[in-house]
Amino acid sequence: MKNEEFLKEFGLRVKFYRIKKGLTQAQIGEFVEISEHRISQIENGKCNLTLKTVNKLSDALGVVSAKLFDFSD
């Protein structure tokens, strides 16, 4: 999988779990301590993340980090 495809799939997973939890980009951004704009970039596959940020995202979304990397469905 190309890097661009990977980032896009990851972003879609973040968006899926965010919507499932009923949270806005601003709410997730506040929890993760990054801007709403940055959350938008993540969801659109436009930026790389540190593992620290991935961990914070998974905590905010209430899922284990591995779920954000499971592109099988």
N, C-alpha and C positions, 0 to 999 in steps of 0.2 A: 504494500500500500504506500502510495506517495505521501509525503509530508502534508501536502495541502489537503488530501483526502482524509488523512488521519485527524488533522485539526478540525475539519468540517464535521466528521463523525463524532468526535469528542464534544464539540459544541452543541450538536443536536442532542446528545445525551444530557448535557447540562440543562439545556432548555426543557427537555422532556420532564426531567425530575423537578425542575423549578416550577413548571406549570402544574404538574401533578400535586405538588405541595401547596399550590395556591399562592405563590410568592411573586412579587415583582422583581425586576432587575435591580431596582434601588434597594429593596429589602435584602436581597442576597449580597449586593455590593457592600452594604453597611456591615453585615455580619462578617464578611471576608476582609473588610477594610480596603476595598478598592472601589473605584467609581462605577456608576451605572453604565457609563460609556464603555469601560473596560469589560464589564459583563457582556454587553452587546457584542463587543469584538470577539470575546471568547465564544459566545453562542454562534457567531457567524464564521468561526474558523479563521479569524484574522490575527491571532496572536498565540505565541508559545507561553507556557506557564511553568512556574517552578513547582517542584513537588510540594513545597510548603503551601502554595496556593491551591493545588489540587486537593490536598488534605483539608484545608479550610472549606473549600467548596463542598466536598463530600460531607463534612460535618454540618454545614448549613443546609444541605439538601436532605440530610438524614439517611444517607446511603453509604455503604463501604466504597472506598475509592475504586475498587475493581469494577463495580457496576458502571462507572463512567467510561471504562475502557472496553466494556462488553458490547461489541458492535454486531453481535450475532442475530439480533432480532430486528 
